Amino acid sequence: MATLEKIRQKSVLLIVVIGVALLAFIIGDFISSSRSIFGNDRTVASVGSEKIDIVEFQNRYNEATQQMQGNSQNIDHAVLQEQLLESMVQETLMNNEVDALGIEVSENELTEYMVGKGANYQMMQFAQQVGAESPAQLYDMVNNPSNYGANEEQIAPVREQLLKIEKQMEQSLKFSKVQSLVIGCLQANALDKKAINADNNIYAINLVKKSFAELKESDFEVSDKEINAEYAKQKELYKLDTEVRDINYIVVDIKPSDADEAEGAKIFEEALADLRENKGVANANQNENLVVKESTVTTARVTNPKIKEFLASAQPEQLSEVSHVGDRYSVTKLIGSKVETDSVRINIVVAEGDSARQDTILAKLNAGTTLEQIAKEKGVTVAQQDQWMNLMDLNAQDAEAKAKILNAGAGYFVLNSGAQGAVLCNVAEKKAAKTQYDIVEVSYTVIPSEKTTQDLRDKLQSFIIANNKQDKFVAEAVNAGFQAMNARLTNDMPQIGNIKDSRKALQWVFGAKEGEVSVIFDTDNGNKILSVALERIVPEGYVPASDKDVKAQLSAKVRTDKMAAKLIEDYSGKANDLAGYAAVMSSKVDTTTVNFNEPFIAMAGYEPELAGEIVGSKVGKLYGPVKGASGVYVYQVNSVDEKGPQLSDEEAANRFMQRFGGYAVAGARRNQTPLMLQILRQNTKIKNNLIKFF
């Protein structure tokens, strides 16, 4: 839509405005906060030759932070920053692909997508947020504000948001076209569909296993030469696209001491005495140590069986037994009870206009006008239709409305009204009256005192001073009452060991030298303290075979290969049937079934390669000994059930597309980056500089 160039010239609309953030395609999650330190380099990340500027990132981050605050979401800022940057990297990868393919979106396509009959749901949502009945009406408001009583000041933020949405919608359409091209290129052919059905075949087998666990590892020594030879075969598995750093770290939870617990018990006992002596909870409300939660419940809504039992026999002003779970003490006090309807099924209509207009709409409803008909009236909105409302959820400010609902008869009545409009209500059904209990839960959570916090900090600080080198940091941790854990870090990680607010410690790691030990970092909103020791730096390239983890993996692989070779040599040709092999292998014959789609085999374990071999085997033929993941096997296929869940051509094609074809490559799987984007990443040099700014 050459669209909004016209809008920039004109004044517009009404209403309040929004924080809608539309992120295109599969490029997901949001963003967040923190502070940045700007240097001369403004590049927060590079994607090939493309650069993502810190100012652009900061703008996205600010928008997301506002939305997060509006939704009262609480998440580690560093995590959100990495999520935001990842989404921007993915957008850049896709935009590069769009440019390379020459993909464009026509004005008609964009217009249809934004205001047509099949308008995007996000556009529909935005229109409703600003008071328009449809996206088309929203554009009419923007172009003809005087028809809606709007001025330039009111419309300016709507216009700005609409321009952003238009740009995002255009990008989304381009990305969808790339996705469609990928899906179209990777369709199932006749052989693919046949293979999908063959994968459903069930193979009934008998097998004999000799487990590697029955052998002594000491009998199969592994030399450095053998490790290096295996490393040469698997070297690509150990390729690093970025530098990694191995660390050890100690994290200490800031928890209440025994003295804190004793003081907490005393404070709560004083609160209990007051609750017993005085009616209500006025004093408890004035006590800053306590949390007081008032509510009205029925026994059906009480999940704690002890409180449910307490309410069944309690008298007003009586206290329940004290609950003490962890550092939290709580008690429930019964204030009183009543028998009253707790739920009603209602219809609510909002009628804009003066009192005369309100009366007209009310009269029409009570004369039999349906909700579908009344919704067509100008300025009328059906806010709720046949929805159940729990009256116990209403607070004290809603007492008048609650009374009106409880006393309502047939027809509609005015629930609330003002000079600009009214809320009209109809109670279609009331549930039977139930006993309702007015209760108050009074709780106290013991928190660490300043002395406890300082003692824990002093203990860790003394340990760091005495053990200020990485090797001593690890060796002496247990003796000092700590546990030294390890982790492998890259500079694009937001946290150390999933510890919230540990980004500062991670920044220290990437500025430290091998063997250094950090100062104490406050993390997890002050609930934990952390110290880190840098063990080693592994540069970009390949993790060497001498790396302890790599060496351990390669040693295990070489050892199992040796074990398999020895067992196969010992047992090959030593029998003519399974019973014979069971005897010479000191084992037994097991019976089970195998399906190509399931690499776990009963009686064998996780054996994907063995499952693959069995699927290609002939019925009645004896196979083995063959190497598996956890032992060697001799097996025989007894029968193949091809009558399992056979799929139609259409079903088989769809299964192929979901597992191997276009949908698998182009689509987003739960908590995973689409394979299409993973492929683009592998072919693009990406550098993350976020750690320099936040």
N, C-alpha and C positions, 0 to 999 in steps of 0.2 A: 504494500500500500504506500504509494507515495504519500499516502496517509497524513502523518502528523505534521508534515511541513505546514499544512494549512492550520493545524491546531496551534502551532507556535505563534501564528499571527492573531489568533482570536482569543477572547476571554471566555470564561466557562464556569461551571457547575457549582455544586453545593456539597455539603456533607463532610464528614470526617475522613481522614485518610489513614492509612494502611501500612503495613509492613509486609507486603507479599513478596517473596523472593522465589522466582521460578528458575530452577536450574534444569538445563535441557537434558533430554535423553536419559541415559543410564547414569549420568554423572551426578552422583548422589550427594550425600550428606552435607551438613553445613559446617560451620566455621566458628570463629570466636575471638577471644580477646587476649590481651596482654599488652605490654608496651614495647616499642621498638626503638633501637638506637641506630640512627641513620649514619652511614659512613659515605665515602665517595662512591662506592659501588652500590647502585640502586637495584641490582638484579637479585631478586629473592629466589629465583630458580631459572635454569636455562633448559630448554627442550630443543635439542639440536642447535640450530642457529637462532631460534626464537628465544626471546628473553621475557620473563614475567617481572614487571616492575614493582618495586615495593609499594609505590603509591597506589597502584591498581589493587594490589593485595590488601593494603590497609583499608581502602574504600569498601571492599567486599567484607573484610573483617568487621568494620564498623557497622555495616548493615546487618550482618548476622548477629553481632553482639546485641543490637537493639531488639532483634526478634527473640533472641534467647532470653533476654531480660523480661520481655513481654510474656513469654511462656513460663517464666520462673524455672527455667532449666538450670541445673547445676552440673557442670562438667569441667574437667581439667582444661584450662585454656590452651595448653600446649597441644593436647589431643585435637581440639577443634581447629587450631591453626594448621596442623598437619593434614587434617581432613580437607580443609579449604584449599590448601596448596595442591593436594592431590587432585581435587576436582578441577583446578585451573590447569594443571599439567595435562589431564585427560582432555579437557576442552581444546588445549593447544594442539595436542596430537590429532584430534578429530578435525580441527580447523585446517591443519596442514593437509589432511587427507581430502577434505572437501575442495581445497584449492587445487590439489593435484588432479582431481577427477573433473574439475570444472563444473561442479554442481552449483546450480542457482535455484532460487525460489521466485516464482513469478508474482506479480502484484495480485493477480486473481487467486492464486493459491494461498497467499498470506491473508487476504481479505476473508476467504472462506473459512480459514482456520481460526480466525479471530472473531468474526461476527456472523458467520454463516449458520445454517441449520445445525451443522455438526460442530459448532464452536468448541474449542478446547475447554475442558471443565475448569481449568485455572482462570481462564478469561471469564467464564460464567461466575465463578466465585468472586473475582475482583469486582465485577459489575454489581453484584449484590452487596458487597461491602460498602460501596459508595452510593447505594440507594437506587440503582438502576434495575429495571426489571429484566434487562437482557443486555448483552454486549452491544447490540445495535442501538439501543436506547442510550447507552453510555456514550457512544460516539456522537449521537444527536445532542446530548447534553453538552459535550465538549465543544461542538461546533455552533450550538445555539443556546448559550447559557441563559440568555434573557427569558427564554421560554420556561425555564425552571427556577427563576428567581435567584440566579447565582451571580456572583461577582468574580473579578479576576483573582482576588486574594484567596477565595474559596477554591477556585479551580486549578490554581498553579500547581499544588502538589499532586493533584490527580493527573494533570497533563504530564508531569515529569515521570510519574510512575508508569503511565500508559506508554510513554516512549521507551522506557526500559523493557516493559513487557513485550512490546512489538519487536525489539531487537532480539530478545530471548526466544520469542516464538519463531522468528526467522531462522535463528541458529538451530532450534529444535527440529524444524522441518528439514534442514540440510543434513543434520545428523541422522534423521530417520531415513533419508534417501540413501545414505551410505550403508546403513543397516539393511535396508531392503536389497541393495545390490549384493551384499555379502550373502544374505539368505537365498537370493535367487541363484547365486553361483554354486551353492552347496546343497543340491537337491538329491534325494535318494533315487538310484537307478534300480533296475530289476534285481541285480545281484545283491545290492545293499538290503533290499526288502527280504530277499531269500535268507540272507545271513542273519537278519534280525530274528526271523522265525526259528532259524536253526539254533540260535543262542538260547531259545526257550526249551530245547530238548533236555530231557533228564536222563543221565547215564547212571545205571545201576552197576556198581563195581564191587569187587572183593580186592582187598589190598593187605600187604604185609609191610610194616614199618620197622626200621632200625634207627632209633633216635641218636643224634649227635651227642645228646646229653649223657648217653651211656658210656661215652669215651672220656678219657682223661685229657684235659687240655695240655698238660705237661708233656704228653707224648707227641704233641704236634707243635714243635717250636717254629716260630716265624722269624726269619732273618730280615735285616734292613734291605737286602737285595730283593727279596720277594715282595716286601712292602713297596719298594720303589717301582718294581715291575707292574704291580697292581695299580699303583698310582698313575702310571703312564696310560693305562687303559681307561681309567676313570677320571682323568685330570679335569675334564670339562665340568664334572659335578662340583668341583671345588673352585670354580671361577668366581671372583669377586668383582662386581661392577663398581664398588666403592670401598673405601678403607673401612676396616672394622677394628674395634678396640675391645679387648677382653679385660673385664674388671672383676674385682671382688668388692663386696659391699656389706656393711652392717647397718641394719635398720632397727631402731628401738621404738617400740610403742610407748607413748606417753600415757600411762595408766595410773589410776589412783593407788596410793600406797595403803598399807594396813591402817596407818594413822588416819588417812583420808576416809577410809571406809568406816572407821569408828566414829569419826566426826560426822559423817553423813548419816549414820544410824541415829546419832544423838539429835541431829537437826530434824529428822523425820519423826522421831518419837515425840519431840516437842510439838510438831504439827498435829500429830495424832491426838495428843492431849487436848489441844485447842478444839479440834473437830468434835471430840467427845463432849466437851464442856459447853460449847456454843452451838446454837442453831445456825443452819446455813453454812456458807463458806466465805463470809465477808472478810474475815481475818486471813484466810488462806489466799484470797485474791490480792491482799496487800503484801504478802510475803514473797519477795523477789526470788527466793530459793526454790519456790514451788511452781509447778505447772498445773493449772486448774482447767479442766475440760468439762463443761456442762453439756448435757444431751438428754434427749427423750428417746426411750427405746421400748420395744416389746421384747419379750423373751426370745422370739424367733430371730431377732437381729443381734442377739448377744452370742458371741462365739466362744467366750470363756465359760466352760461348764461350771466353774466355781462361782462366778458372778451370777450365772443363770440360777443356780441353786440358792444363792443368797437372796435374790429378788423374790423368789417364790414364797419366802417366809419372813422377810425383813419388815420392820416397822419404820415409819418416817424418822429420820435423823440417825438411823442405825448405820454402823460401819461394817464393811466386809472384813475378811481376814486380809492381812497385809501380804502383798505379793512382792517378792524380792528376786528379781531375775538379773543376773550380771551386776551392773552398777546402778540399777534402777529399782527404786521402791515405789509402790503405788497402793492406793486404797480407794474403794468406792463407797460413796455415801448416798443413801436413798433420801431424797428430799420429799417426795410424795408420789402419789399415783392417781390415775383417773381412767375411766372407761370411755373411749372415744374412737371415732373412725380414723384410721391411720392413712388410708389410700383412697384416692378418687380418680376416676377417668374423666378427663376434661377436654374441652375444645376452647381455644383462645383465639380471638380475632382482634387485630389492632386496627382501629379506624382513625385516620388522620382527619383533622378539621375541627371547626368550632363545635360548640355544644349542640347546635341544631343539626349539623351533619352527623354527629355521634348518635343523636336520638333517631335519626332516619335509618342509619345502619342497624341500630339495635331493634327498631320496629320491624325492619325487613327480616331479620333473623328470627324473631319471635313469631313472624307471620308464616314461617315455613321455608324461607329462601335457603337453599343448600349452601354448604361451604364452597363448593365448586363455583356456584353462581355468584356468591358474594365476593369471591376473590377477584372477579372480573371488574368489580367496581373500582374507580380511581381512588387511590389512597387507602385501599383496604388490603391487609395482609393476614392470611391465616397462619398464625404463629405456631399453633399446636393443634393437631387433629387426632382425637381418640388416643391420647397419651395418658399414661398413669402417672400421677404425682404422689409422692410420699409426703404427707403433711408434716411428719416429724422432722423433715429436713429444713423446714422453714424456721428462720430465726425470729428473735423478739420483734424486730422491725416489721415483720410480716404478720403480726398478730391480727391486725384489722382484716387483712385479706384472707387469712386463715378462717376467721370467724364467719366471713361472708360465704366462703366455700362450704363450711360445715352446715350453715343454715340455709343453703340454697335449695330452692324448689325446682320445678320444671322451667325450661326456657333459659334465655340468656339474661345476664345482669351485668352492671358496670362494676368491674373489679377495681379499677383505678381510672382516674380521668384528670385532664388538665385543659388549659386553653387551646393546646395544639392537637389534642387527640385523646383517645380513650382505649383502655384494654377491656374488652368484653369477654365474658366467660360463661360457659355452660357446663354444669356438672352432669355428665351422662350416666355415671354409675358411682355408687359408694360401696366400699367394702364394709362388712359387718364390724361393729365397734369391738375394740380389743382393749385389754388393760395395758396402759402405757405408764412407764416409770420415768420420773424426772430424777436423773442421777448426776452425780459429780464425781469425776475421777481426779484425785489429787496425787501427783507424783513428784518424785525428787530423784535426780540423777547425780550420783557422786562424781565429781570431777577432780582431776589431779590438782593439788595445791601448788602454789608457786614454789614452795620448798621441794615438793616431790619432783616437779619439772626440772628445777635447778640441779637437784641431786642426780637425776638421770643424765642430764647434760654433762655434769662434772665427771661422772663415771666414764662416759664415752670420751670426753676430752682428755682425761688422764690416760686412757688406753691409747689414744692417738699419739700423744706426746711420747709415751714409752715405746710405741711400735710404729714409728713413722716411715717405715719402708714396707713395701707390699708383701714381701716374704714373711716378715715378723707379724704384720697385720693379720695374715691368714693363720700362721702357726700358733699365735698366742690367743686367738679369739675365744676358743672354748674355755681355756684356763681363766679368762677374765669374765666368763659368763655370757659371752656373745656367740652368735653364729655368723660366720662369714659365708655369704652366698656368692655365686658367680653369675656373670651374664656377658653376652657378646652384643656389642652395641654398634649401630651405624648412626651417622649424624642426622638422619631423618626420623629417628625414633623420638616420640614425644616424652617418654618416661623411662625410668630405670625400674625394672621388675614390677611394672604395673603400679608403681607408687605414685599417687596423685601429687602434682605440684613438684616433681623432681627434675624439671627441665634445667634448673640452674646447676644441679649436680652433673647433669649430662653435658652441659656447656663446659664445666670444669674438666671433665674427662677428655674432651676434644681440644683442650689447651694444655694438657698435662704431659709429662714425660714418663716413660716406663719406670715403675717402681715407686712413684710418688703417691702420697696419701693425702686426701683432701681434708679441709676443715669440716665442721658440722653444718649440714644443711637442714633447715626446717621444711618439712613437707606435709602433705595431706592436711592442709589447713591447721597446722600446728599440732596435729595428733601423732606425728612421727618425727624422729630425727634420724639423719642419715650421714654416713661417712663412706667414702669410696677410695679404693686403691687401684691404680692402673697397673695391670699385669703385663700386657704387651700390646703392641700396635702391629696390625697385619695390613700392609698397604694394598691398594687396589691391584688386581691381577689374579693370582692364584694362591690359595692357601697352601703352604708347602706341605709335603708329606711328613715333615718333622713336627708339624702341629700336633699337640697331644690328642685332640679329638679326632683329627683325620687319621693319625697313626692308629688309634684304637679301632676305628671303623675298618680301616684296611687290614689290620691284623686279624680282626674277627672274620673278615671275608676270606682271607688267605687260609686261615685255620679251618674254616668249614669246608673250603674247597679241598684241602688236604684230607680232612676226615671223610668227605664224600668219595674221593678217589680211592682211599684205602678200603672203605667198605665195599665199593663197587668191585674193586680188584679181588677182595676176599670172597665175595659171594657170587660173582658172575659165573653162570654155568654150573653151579653147585646143586641145582635141583631142576626138576622138569615141571613142577606145578607149585601152586601156592602153599599147599600143606608142607611140601618139601622145603620151600624157602622159609616158612615159619619155623621149622625145626632147626635148620642150620643158622638162622638169624636169632634164635632164642626169643621168638616173638609169637604172634598169633595172627590168624586170619580174621580181618574185620570186614563187615559189609556196610556199605553206605551209598549215597547218591551224590552226583556232581552235576552242577549246572554252570555253564560258562559265565553267567552273570554274577555268580557268587564265588569269590575266590577262597572263602572259608569252607573247608571240607571237614565234616564230622569225622572223628577218629584220626585226623591228620593235623588240623589247624589251618593257619593262614598259608595257603599254598597256591598262589596265582599261576605260577609256571606249570605246576603239576596239573592244575585244572585245565590249562590250555592244551597240554599233551593228551590228557584223557579224552577231550572233545574230539581230537583228531585220530583216535585209536579205533581199531577194528574190533567188532564183537568176537569174543572167544579167544583172542590172541593173548599170549602172556607177554608182558612188558616188564623190563627192569633187570637188575636194579637201576633206578634212575635217581638223580640228585634232586632233592627238594630243599625248601628253606630251612627245615629243622631236622632232616634226616634223609635216608635213602629209602626208596619204595620199590616193591614189586606189585604189579596190579594186573587185573583182567577185567574187561568190560563184559558184563553179562547180558545187558540189553540196553536199548535206547528207546525211550518213550517219546515218540514224535506226536503224540496226541495231546500234549500239554496245551498251554494257552496259545493256540495259533492265531495270529492277527490277520485281519484283512489287509489288502494292499494299502489302503488309506491309513489304517492304524500302524502298519509296519513302517510306512514312509514317515509318519509323524514321530514314531519312536526313534527312527534313525535321525531325524532332524533335531530332536531334543537331545540326543546323546552324542551324536557325532557331526551332524550337518550344520546348516545355516543358523538354526536357533541356538545350538550349543556354542557356536563361535560368536554370533552377534548379540545374543541375549545376556542379560545380567542374572547371575545366580546369587542366591542368598549370601551376603557378606563377602562376595567375591568380585574382583574386577573382571569384566567380560573378557573372554579369550581374545577377541578382536583387538582390544586395547593392550592386552599383554603382549601380543605379537608386535604391535606398533612400538611398544616400549623397548622390546628386545632389539629393534632396529634403529633406535634413536638414543643418542647420548643424552642422559638427563642428569643435571646437577642440582642438588637441593642445598640452598644457602640459608635456609630459614634460621638455623642455629646462630648465625651471625647477627640476626636482627632481634630475636626474641629469646 
